[in-house]
Amino acid sequence: MSNFRFKALEMAQNRQAMLVTAPTERVGDFFGSYTFNNEVMRSLLSPEAYLKVTEAINTNGQIDRAIADEVAGAMKSWATSKGATHYTHWFQPLTGETAEKHDAFFDVGSDGKAIEKFKGSALVQQEPDASSFPSGGLRNTFEARGYTGWDPSSPAFLMDNGAGGKTLCIPSVFISYTGEALDYKTPLLKALNALDKAATAVCQYFDRNITKVTPTLGPEQEYFVVDRALFYARPDLVLAGRTVFGHQPARGQQLEDHYFGSIPPRVNAFMVDFEFESMKLGMPVRTRHNEVAPGQFEVAPTFEEVNLSIDHNALLMDLMEKIAEKHNLKVLFHEKPFAGINGSGKHNNWSMGTNTGVNLLAPSTKPKETLRFLTFLVNVIKAVHDNADLLRASIASAGNEHRLGANEAPPAIMSVFLGETLTQALTDLETKSEVTINKGDNVYYKLGLNRIPSLMRDNTDRNRTSPFAFTGNKFEFRAVGSSANSASTMTVLNAIVADQLNKFKTDLDGRLARNEKKELAIVDILKEYYANSKRILFEGNGYSDEWVDEAARRGLSNIKSSPEALAIYVQPESLSLFERTGVMNHAEVESRYEIELEKYIKNVQIESRVMGDLAMNHVVSTALKYQNKLAETARNLVELGMSAEAEPIKDILREISTRVLVIKKGVEAMIESRKKANNVGDTVERARLYATEVKDHFEIIRYEVDKLEEIVDDEDWPLVKYRELLFVK
């Protein structure tokens, strides 16, 4: 194994950066060239068909079969002209990955000749086998039927198949034979629709011209890059996505010299390559830079409509993995691939925009618009406050469990950061005495809203320890894990805000029915909401022990275990919220809970099995061989009459024996804990046992293995070391 390590290092050190050539000189010449976008539709469809498709996209309406046939014909013509031979419904099952089943654009006629074929029925719907995807008990394993359905709001695109051809990919939902959602996209679309209706209704109190509200998202994707050969020399990275062992190198991120530093040439070439391909696919990737940890990087797009943004992020992750292979690199999306340094997140920058071009979370210089801004701001705060545990559940995973609260990741405690100025403005609003409005008086000035415009965009420092931070004109949810599909979080966030806005409308309509002045009624409601929610606001250091104590005094939850967090999904309050917003029924929510628990169990199980295998078959065996070398040396020294000189070697021999014994007992105990958990039929209890009794052995075993790494001769150590994984590029 040690030979494998050194061969891998030799390969990695001899690699050179690939030459990447831009498709054209101007990005505008090739941006979106592989997408069936609005311009393509306008040029290929009849005016009637184009109008009906765009109308369906804007209103979430249906597209009739005749129009679907025309769109299918146009798609096929466009795709085949660019080299496509197959098509697929591209969907996002609850595996956490994307899925696709490729069908050829041709069929065989009765005369045995190939004929091109792609009808509207094939565009609108396909029938992949649903039995092999997670259903959480919604389907029996012998019940195979499931349906994918075209999502026209997300443009179809062409994916290079790596063999000289292309595949037309049609973004789609995925539902069971009985109609339940089996994917991330379906509930997300329903949540976005719920928010649109709720937010538009509230906007109508301020501006009748607002008829649509579109939530927007910009996910910052963090990731690590390692050499391909080094990756395959670490079985834990291959199988579990993270290193279960690894002694900390002398230099990690403590010099603070990696963040925004010069990008290594090989990594830069990889970035440039996937950015060019991303642009062809209409993905507006905009920012690239070194992140805090060595070997860690970030790519960030321009914000887009939430559904499209999530499709693009899933596509981007897939594309990055494929392009990395070309450059003999491997991308690590795991939230904590290396202990002791920064993990990776996917910061979700979320806001809401209107059809009139207004960002509802952008402060204004006009008092009337300020009241609208405060209305949406306070309602978002209250939604997060009232549903903090549900928001925590939306980011729960085995990977994120390792990251939250460690090395600059936000803690598991949900809190909101507004900044000193905005917090003070809300405090002033809350404490302001009653105002009497006389006829002719300017209500907004009377309310003191003329003081709010002093708020400037980004007028306050950022707080990187906050999981949910206001950053000038949007909220940044920093607790989302890097490997996650943001649809889970965005489904919850948009659903809880929609629900809260509906409550606000009910409260306001009740006051207006009593002939209260609208502006005064709004302010009174906001004051009440803020008073009841302000405990969720925190401006200080989220990493501190003091905040943990303070959060407990405030009654805020600190849910560290993923199984415990996921249980929030099936509490009566959560089930009721999803049902009244029309996002998911009880069966769909319960199935997702079951799926996420099973996913957690399997991930921890894989980590445990990898840890046991590496510890016994690689580390312990290597340590014993090295111990034999030392024993022979000690024996020779004693025979030469150098007993005193042999004593330090004997001490090392004793230390190796002690640590090997602890590892052996730890692995045996871990295996017994795993067997115990596997024999439990109840999924909830099995997940709890994996989260406690199985995982409790991880750090014990790891500590001893990492100590052995310091002792065993470098020439004999079988696993690629942290200093090599992080710094050899």
Summary of the structure (lengths in Angstrom):
residues: 729
radius of gyration: 28.6
end to end distance: 21.5
largest distance: 108.6
contacts: 2469
relative contact order: 0.11
helix: 52%
strand: 14%
